[in-house]
Every structure is written in structure tokens, then in C-alpha cells.
């Protein structure tokens, strides 16, 4: 089976830079969780290499951790029915993936922990608070990907824990909610945060992102009534009603790219985007049916449309391939000049658009869903409309020459159109489908795996699947865990999945 994902899977920011290897990370071992070993003596102190320092300013680590965490992930675009491959059978497109890695432990979480240690030395609570956010971010995504994971004993190699136990998904989710609550209480809005490439040192914006991420965790756990000591709905209402949240796209949790080494857009100069990657018809057709001009910023015209001289804003000039068809069938569409590639700005523009892990638009969709379900008071329609307006504002702001795509477009008329308008008189399933579909339509190269997880928990929008193939609920654990932490892994498998490490085993959060 051919797998063409390697052409897009590794972000530029994923390389370990020379200075990073100087932070006592040389001895990092992958035993499920990183080990840091150090041996210090008087002789070591006397002979300390000035280029191999035992400590580093947390601002340097913050820059590295942020750059790594906010990169674009391409594989989810196949699983979420937004893109297709035409030069081979992509395991994500055809829902056939297996193992994934624990790389966030050996990179993101290790360096986050190091940043927090260095922050304690200088008593800087802001770096500690942001460290708690990144811990929550990484553990949240790891747990959604696998199920139970090492959490309470994770990243404690220096303390001698080289084979950490696995914690239940409930323990992880309740734990990171507590860490985010602590982060919200710790952060000091008056102190500028150096090394901050996300918010340029503005602690008040970090506070908003932290609280919005608390809402994201809770809405993702919407099938559950409680998480540890937290009541899901009431905790959500408390945060939404009493804590600082995002108020515009200026608060987006996003990384802006720069035309400089190691700072360019993740997919810049990516060969796969220039050759074999095309748009999925399922995704394109949602925009065509709604006459939604955001389509023009995502997709390129078909070759036939270009040759016919059709305007860029002619919806008939766009067509996708079927993500459930054999890849050879979609290759035939290329020969017929009747399939749209991904807009070339995604691989030709070194700065392109920012990459978000949580945007104001997503936050407003989260609040709309909560209001529709009765978790919070207020208007679900207002939040829904705000979310869509914010998405259009984002593309107006960051897409080069937006006038060529949006000239004459009126977002208020769009919000009132039959397929878009939110109606409080509709049934709850219909209202949720509207919310989740529009949320999905904002996620092209944004939010990483959010759309796929939303689909797993809500069923919206209704992804096309091959006959006899179901959407996987999770990934298999890394082979390295079987090799180096097998006893704890097997105990976790027995507790969750009857001992079976299967992609179709349903994890706790979806039960």
C-alpha cells in the first residue's frame, strides 16, 4: 500500500535546532516518555562549556515551543474530506491508518517543562502559566489521538520515572482543566512576555486563549456529564460567564509566518501541493451550494475553467475528486482537466495566512453549540453569526488581494440565505448541523484535527465513507511503547479496549 503523506507531514518548524540540543536534551530517550539524565560534579562546574549552558532564558524556549505547536498539520485534511491524493492510496483519505507517535513527549512537553523550570528560577509566573497551557494543549491532543496516556508520571525522567503509568482519559481531561484554571489565575496581564511570537508579549491575550481552550475541552467532552470533580455543563457556563474570552480575530491563537529561515509557512515549497494534492468534492460542494466565496481562497480553478477564461469567481469553474473513490479514478479527472488543485498560495506564499490552534471564530461556534444545548444563556444565533463573520474577516485580512475573491459580497445577505440562516425554531439536530457544518467550513488548514473530532462526537457534517469502512476513533499506540513501556501499556489496553489496540476501538470520551 502506497502512502504519500510524507510529502506534507513534517513541518519546517519540526527540526531540532542547534541551540535546542544544548539544553540538556542530548540524553532524551523515547521510553514512552522522555528521560533527562544529568551528572553534575565540582569538576563539571569548573569545566562548564559556555556554549553548552545548564540553563537558558525561558523566553528562548517559549519561542521554540510556540513555533512547533502552531504548525499546520496536513494529514487531517484527508481524514476530514477536504483534500485528496492522486498518486497513491493515502492512509488518511481511506481511513486505514494505524500507529502514531509519542513525539510530543520528546519535543513539545519536554521543552515546555524545561521552560517552566527556568521560569521558576526567575519567579516569572507568566511563563509558568503559558507552560500550563502548552501542557494542556499537548496532553489534550495526545489523549484524543490514543485514549489513556501517561500524564501524572509523564516527563519525569529526571526524577527516575522512565516507565510511566498510563492515566485514564477522564483523569487527563480533568487534570488539564485544573492546570488551565491555575494558568488563568497565575498570568499577570501587566508584564510583557518576551520571546512571545503568538501575542507579541500581551499576557491579556494569553489569558483569553487559556479560557477559550478550557471551553474547547469541555465542549469536546460533551458526551460526558462529569470530568472528575467537574460538572461539564456548569463548569462551561461558569467560564463563559465570568472569565476573559476572545472578542475579535485580533485575539486568535495563531502563528503568523515570516519570509525567513525556519519561519515560513509550513507548506511553503511543498512538492506534494504542487503536484498530486487536489480538493475533495465533498468540501468544495458545500461552498458551491451556498455560493460562498471563501472557496476561491482554498481551491484553484480547474484547468478546463482556466483555459475557457472563466472568472475566478465563477463557481462552475471548481470541482473536486471523490475521497471514497480509488485514487486512479480521481487521477482520471486530471486528464479530463476537471479537478481543482489546492490554491497555489498554500505552497507558493512563504507567509500566507496564520495557522491557528484556536481562533475567535472557533470560540464563537463553541459558544453557539453550548447555547443551542442550553448550557449557557444568550443567543446561539448571535454566536453563530459572529463566528461566520469572523471567518470572513480572517480571509479579508490575510489573503493577498482579497478583492479578487470577495468583491460585491455581503456577509449579512449570506447569513440570511436559506442554507446558512440560523433559526431558533428548528429542531436541535438541525441547528447543531448548521453550527457544525459552518464550523467545518472555517477549518481548511486551521485547527489541526478539530474537524475530525467534531465529526466523531456529533456526526456533523456527514462525511462520505467507502462502503464497509467506518471512520476510525483513534490511533494505535507507538511500537516504541510496546518495546520500552509494555507492562503499563498492556494494563491501559486491558482497562480501555479489552486488550485490543485497534483504530476502531471506541475511547472513553466517545462512549
N, C-alpha and C positions, 0 to 999 in steps of 0.2 A: 504494500500500500504506500503510495507516494504521499508525502506530507510537505506542502510548500509553505509552512508557516514560518520557517526560519528567516525568510526574507523580511518579515516585519516584526518579529517577536522581540528583538534585542534593541532597546533604546540607546541612543548615544550616551545618555547620562548613566547607563548601567555599567560603564567601565570603572574599574577601581583606579583612581588617580594616584600618582606617585606620593603625594602628601598624605593620602589616606592610609597608605601602607605603613606610615611612620607612627601611627597612633596605637602601638602595642597590639596591632591587629594581625601581625605576621603569623601568630600561632593559632588563628581561628580554625577550629576543626568542626566538621559537619557531622555531629553525632546526634542528629535531630535538632540539637541546639548547640550554639556556639560555645567554645571553650576559649577563655583567655588565660594563658599561664604566664606568670612573670616571676622572675627570680631577682631579688634586689639585695645587694650587699654594700658594704662601705666601698669596696673596690669598684663596684658598678657606679657608685656616685662620683668617685674620683675620675673615672674614665668615661663619664657620660658624654655621648656624642651630641654636639649641639644641633646636628641635623636629624637626630632621632629622639625627639623630646618625649618625656614621660607624660606630659600634659599639653593641652592645646586649648586656646580660647574657644569657648562654646560657639561663638559666632561663626567660626570656620566650619564647625561640624553642622551647624544649622543650615548653612548654605548647601552643603553636600546632601544632607538628608532631604531637604526640600526639593532639590533638583531631581533626586532619584525617585521620590514618592509621586511627583506630579507628572511624570512622563505619560505619553499616550500609549495605551495598550491596544494592539490591533486585533488580537485573536478573538476578542469578544464580538467584534464586528461581524464575523462569520456566524458565530453561535446565535447572535441576535438578529440574523436575517437581514443585515444591512449591506453586506458585500458578499461576493462570491469569487472563487478562484477558477481559472480556466485551463491551467497547465498541469493539473493533477488533483487527486482526491484529498481535499483538506479535511483533517480530522474534526476541526471545529465546525465547519459547514455541515458535515454529515453526522454530527453528534456521536463521534466514535473515539473521543479522547480517553486517556487512561490516567497515568500518573502525572502529577505535577510536582514541583519542587518546594522545599522549605527555604528558598533563597532569602526571603525577607528576614529570617532569623540571622543569617550570616552577613547581612548587609544593613538593611534599614533598622532593625531592632538593636543590633549591636551598637551601631553608631549613635542611635537615639539614646541608648543607655549611657554611652560614653559622654555625650553632650550633657546629660542630666548630672552625671558625676562631676564634670567640670563646673557646671553651674552652681552646684552645692559648695564648691571650694571658694567661689567668689560671692556666694549668697545672692545669686540672681534668680529670683522666683519666676521671671518671665520665661527663661529658657527651660526651667523645670516644668512650667505649665504647658509650653509647646511640646516638650518631650512627652508629657502625658497624652497630648492629642495624637502625636505620631504613634505612640504605643497602642492607643485605642484604634487608630486607623489600620495599623498592620494586623493586630490580633483580630479585629472585626473581619477583615477580608480573608485572612487565613482560615478562620473558623467557618465562614460561609463556603469556602472552597472545599474543605475537608470534613468538617464536623468537629469532634473533640480534638483539641490540640494542646501541646504544652503551654501553660500560661503562668501559673503561680510559681513554677520552678524553672521557667524559661529564662534564658540569657543569664545564667548564674554559674557559668564555668569557673569564674574566679573564686567562687565560694565552694567549688568542688563538686557541683552538681553537673555531671556530664551525661547522665541518662535521666532526663526529667520525666516526671509522670505526666500523663495526659489529663486535662481537666474537661469536664462536660461542657457542652455548648452553653448551657444555662449559666454555669459558673463564669465562663469567659465573658458573655454578654453583660451579666450583672456587674462583673469586675470592671470592665471598661467604662460602663456607665458611671461607676463610682469614681474612676480615675478622671473622667471628663468633668464631673462635678467638682472634684478637687482642683482641676485646672482652671475652671471658671472662677473659683474662689481665690486662687493664687495670683492670677495675672494682674499686673499693675498697669493701668491704662496710661499713666503719666510718663513712664520710662520708655524711651525709644529702644527698639530691639535691633542691634547691629547684626549684620550678616543675613538679614531677612529679605529674601528675593521674592516672597509672596506678597507681603503687605508693606514693604519698604519701611519696616520698623514700627508700624502702627499697631500697638497692642490692643486697642479697642476693636479693631477688625478681627484680630485673632480670637478675641472673646466671642464675637458674633459667630465665627466659624465653629468654635468649640461647642456652643449651644445648639447651633443648627445641626451639627453632627450627632448630638445627643438625640435630636428629633429623628434623624435618619435611622439610627439604630433602633429606636422604639417603633417606628412605622414598619421597618423591615421585619420586626418581631411581631407583627400584627396578628398572627395566628395564636399567639400566646396571651394569656391573661396576666401572668406574673413572670418576672425575671428575678429570681432570688427574692429579696425583700421589696422589690419594686412592683407596683401595680402599673402595667404598661400604659393604659389609657390615662390614669390620673397623673402619672409622672409626666407624660407628654403634655397634658393640659397645664401643669404647674410650670414647666419650662416655657411653653408657648406664651403663657400669660404673664410671666414675671421676669424673664431673662432677656438680655440683649440679643436680637436676631438681625439678620441681614435686612437691609432696606432698599437696596438697588444693586445693579450689576457691578457697581464700584466695590461692593463687599464680596464679590465672588472669590471663593477659594481656588485660585487659578495661578498657573505659572505662565508668565509672559516670556517669550523666547527672544533671543538676540542673535544677530548675524556675527557670531564669534565662535571660536572653537569650543566645543562641549556645551554650547548654549543654544544651538539651533533647534528648530522644530524636530521632534522625534523622527518623523518620517521623511525629512528632507533628503533628497537624492536617493530615496529608496527604490531599488531597481524593480521590485515587485509591483509597486504602484505605477510604474511607467510601462509595464508590460502585461501582466497576467491578471491583475485585480480589476474587477468590474462591480457595478452596482447590482443589488438584488431587486428583482421586480416587486417583491412584497413591500419593500421600503419605498421605492420610487412611486408606486401606485397610490400610497397613502397621500402623498403630496399632490399628485396629478388629480386625484378625485376631489381635493379641497382647493385646487388652484393656488397652491401655497408656494410662493416664490423662493422660500428657503431651499427648495430643491436645486435651484440653479447654482447655489453656493456649494452644494455637496457633489453634484454629478456633472459630467461633461455631456454635451450633445452626442448623439450617435454620429458615426461617420457619414451615414446617408443624409442626416439632417444638415450637417456642415456643408456637404457637397451641394445640397439643394439650396443653400443660402438662407435657411430658416433663421429667424431671430433667436438669440439666446433665450429669450423669454417665451418662446413657443413651446408649450408643454408637450406637444406631439413629437417634439424632437428628442424625447428622452425615453429610454426603455431599459429594463433590467433583465437579468437572467434568473431562471427559477432555481432557488437554492436547494430544492429537493431533487432536481434532475441530475442525471450523470453529467460530469463536467465536460464530457465530449459534446453533449447536446448544446451546452452553453457556448462552447468553442465555435459551434456552427453559426451562432448569432454574430460572431466576429466576422466570419466570412461573408455573412449577409449584410454586414455594416449596420446592424440593428441592435446594438447594445451599448450602453453608456459606461465609460470608464469613470473612475473616481476623478473629481475635478482636479486638474493638474496643480492647483495651488497647494495641495496637501504634500506634494513631493518636490515642487519647484520653488516654493517660497520658504526661505530659511527662517523667517519669523512667523509667518502665517497667523493663526489665531491662538490665543492662550489655551492651555489644557487645564480643565477643572476637575477637582475631586468632589466638589460640592458647590453649586452655584446658587445665586439668588433665585433663579428660575426653578431649580430643583426644590429648593426650600419651599417655595410657594405651592408647588404641586403636592409636596408632603403635607402642607397645612390644608390644602384643598381636600385631600383624601381624608385627613383627620376630621375636618368639619363635616364632610359628607357622612362619615360614620358616627357623628355625634360625640366625638371625643372632646371637641372644643366648641365653644360658641362662635358666632360670627358667620360670615357668608362664604360658603365654599366657592360660589361663583366669582367672588371678588379675588380670592387667592388664585383660582384657575385663570382668570383673565390677566391678572398680574404676571403669572408665570409665562404665559404666551407672549405678552408684550415684552417681557424681559428677554426672552429668546430672540425676538426680532431686533431688539435694541442691541443685543450682543453682536449679531451679524452686521447690523448697520455700522457698529463701532469698529469691528476688527477685520472685516473682509475688505480687501482693496477694491476701490471703485464700486461701492455698493449701489450707486445709481443705476448701473447697468442691469442689476437684478431687481431692484425694488422701486424703480420709478413708477409713480402713479398708484402705488399700493397703499391701501388704507387699512390699518390693523383693526380699527373698530368695525369696519364692514366685514372683515374676515371673522371676527368674534361673533358677529350676528348671523353668519351664514349657517344653513341648516345642519351641516355635518360637524360644525365646530361649536355652535352655541350651547352653553351650559344651561340646563333647565331644571330648576329645583323640583318640578312636578314629575320628572322622570323617575323611574324605579332606581333603587340604589345600584343594582348591577349596571344599568345603562349609564348612570352618572360616573361610576368608577371606570367603566370602559372609556368614556370620554377623557377622563383625567389621565389614565394610564397610557392611552394612545398618544395624546398630545405630549406627555412627558417623554415617551419613547421617541417622538419626532424631534426632540431637542438634543438627543444623546449621540449624534454622529460624531465619533472621535472624542466624546466627552463622558465623564462619569464612570469610565472603565467598565466594570461588569454590572453596573446598577440595573440596566435594562433587562438583562437576563435574569437577575434575581427577582426583579419585579414580576417578570413573567411567571417564574416558578411559584411565587406566592399568591398571585392574583389571577393568572390565566389570561391577562390582557397585556398588549394586544395578542390576538390568537395566532401564534407563529405557525407557518406551514411546516409540516414534517413529512418525511417519507413514510409510506405505508409500513406498518410494523415497527417503526422506530419511535421511541419516546425521547423526550428531552432529558438528558442526564441531570441528576440532582446534585452531583458533587464530582470531585476528582478522587482518584486513588492516591493513597499516601506514597511518598517517595520511597524508592528502593533503598536509599541510604538509611531510612528509619528501620527497615527490616534488618539491615546489616548491623546497625550500631545501637539501636534502642528497641529491639524486637520484643522484649518482655512487656514493656509499657505499651507499645503499640498494639500488641495482641490483646492485652487487657482492655484497651479502648475499643477495639473492634468487637470484642465479645459484648461489651456493655452497650454498644450502639447498634450494631448491624448483625448480631448473631454470628460474629466471627468472619463475616464476608466483607472484603474490601472491594465493593462493586460500585460503579458510577451510577447505577440505578437504585442503590440503597437510599432510602429517604432519611435525611438527618432530622434531628430533634426540632429545629426551627420551622420545619415544614409540616410537622405532624399535628 
